[in-house]
Amino acid sequence: MRQRLQGAEAPALEQDAAAQVPHRPALAAPPVRLAAKEMGVDLANVTATGSRGQVTKQDLLDYVAHLNDVQETGGRFWQSPSVPGDRLERIPVRGVRKATAKAMVSSAFSAPHVSIFVDVDASRTMEFVKRLKEVPPF
């Protein structure tokens, strides 16, 4: 039978489970380990491409370059890098613009998308108008 843990017991067990998972050090040559230590990089986070899963110097350099790119863009991968002479101006959406944008998005997803077409045969009406125009007092 399963028992539901309450209070401080549940987080304590999660911490125990995390502590039981062994942290296997990454395979790397001593010069690579030294370079990683100097750069402040945990080799466990670096994707190894070397033989037998070894982290190479190039893997470490690629990982550091990737971290630098992410830090330069502020962690936002969708933002294009600014180029001198770029005429793109980013205006933060605030106030009325923000409310208008929110209302437009809401209406686009909540309003039913329906089109109605009505065909009307007005041939008898047009004949009647033609006859009325032929009569002089009209």
C-alpha atoms as one frame of an Amber mdcrd trajectory, in Angstrom:
protein
   0.000   0.000   0.000   1.278   3.461  -0.897   1.278   6.240   1.616   1.188
   9.864   0.682   3.939  11.846   2.351   3.085  15.187   3.810   4.922  18.113
   5.273   8.684  18.023   5.525   8.942  14.284   4.741   8.422  14.641   0.955
  11.222  17.199   0.268  13.570  15.298   2.565  13.085  12.094   0.552  13.593
  13.951  -2.731  16.879  15.360  -1.425  17.940  11.874  -0.266  17.125  10.451
  -3.710  19.145  13.210  -5.394  22.049  12.584  -3.027  22.020   8.845  -3.838
  22.543   9.447  -7.569  26.297   9.182  -8.092  27.972  12.111  -9.832  30.227
  10.430 -12.360  33.135  12.656 -13.330  33.571  13.300 -17.029  36.447  11.602
 -18.802  39.064  14.145 -19.820  42.818  14.411 -20.135  44.649  16.304 -17.375
  45.327  19.394 -19.550  41.617  19.589 -20.385  40.697  19.259 -16.697  43.139
  22.037 -15.822  41.741  24.317 -18.548  38.180  23.603 -17.377  39.147  24.412
 -13.801  40.753  27.699 -14.884  37.659  28.606 -16.916  35.315  27.600 -14.100
  33.501  25.012 -16.213  32.014  21.774 -14.860  33.060  19.053 -17.319  29.880
  17.095 -16.559  27.955  19.750 -18.529  30.192  19.526 -21.604  29.117  17.204
 -24.427  31.946  14.759 -25.074  32.855  13.885 -28.663  36.199  12.207 -28.087
  36.959   8.504 -28.171  35.296   6.480 -25.402  33.289   9.532 -24.336  36.261
  11.718 -23.497  35.890  15.486 -23.339  38.384  17.045 -25.713  39.929  20.508
 -25.639  37.770  21.446 -28.652  34.617  20.294 -26.806  35.552  22.552 -23.911
  36.257  25.529 -26.185  32.978  25.002 -28.080  31.063  24.842 -24.790  32.663
  28.057 -23.500  31.951  29.810 -26.819  28.318  28.697 -26.584  28.069  30.030
 -23.014  29.536  33.365 -24.117  27.013  33.618 -26.983  24.140  32.932 -24.615
  25.386  35.486 -22.106  25.861  38.165 -24.794  22.273  37.803 -26.010  21.006
  37.898 -22.464  19.886  34.281 -22.605  17.319  35.063 -25.295  18.105  32.885
 -28.292  15.407  34.475 -30.468  16.937  37.948 -30.369  19.048  38.739 -33.378
  22.471  40.198 -32.711  22.628  43.934 -33.172  24.594  45.026 -36.179  25.957
  48.557 -36.614  23.744  50.392 -39.072  20.800  48.125 -38.286  17.625  50.169
 -38.622  15.575  47.888 -36.393  14.236  49.653 -33.311  12.690  47.608 -30.505
   9.932  49.409 -28.651   8.749  47.845 -25.420   5.045  47.095 -25.399   3.453
  48.984 -22.507   0.217  50.633 -21.520  -2.410  51.061 -24.224  -0.401  49.123
 -26.816  -0.133  46.170 -24.458  -3.867  46.253 -23.669  -4.734  46.554 -27.370
  -2.459  43.659 -28.301  -3.915  41.506 -25.535  -7.484  42.286 -26.648  -6.665
  41.507 -30.298  -5.088  38.174 -29.444  -7.990  37.315 -27.164 -10.568  38.146
 -29.830  -8.681  36.204 -32.479  -8.879  33.056 -30.369 -12.336  33.545 -28.837
 -14.393  34.927 -31.744 -15.979  32.339 -34.025 -14.506  32.343 -37.495 -17.624
  32.151 -39.679 -18.448  33.411 -43.134 -22.012  33.534 -44.453 -22.916  33.896
 -48.089 -26.517  34.606 -49.088 -27.604  34.343 -52.712 -30.651  36.406 -53.589
 -32.536  36.224 -56.873 -33.403  39.874 -57.573 -34.408  39.378 -61.191 -38.142
  40.018 -60.490 -37.285  43.129 -58.491 -35.101  44.466 -61.313 -37.888  43.857
 -63.834 -40.301  45.775 -61.585 -37.839  48.711 -61.313 -37.454  48.730 -65.112
 -41.251  48.902 -65.549 -41.509  51.721 -63.016 -38.891  53.757 -64.908 -40.869
  53.381 -68.114 -43.936  55.020 -66.519 -43.707  58.857 -67.045 -44.557  60.182
 -63.534 -41.733  58.213 -61.917
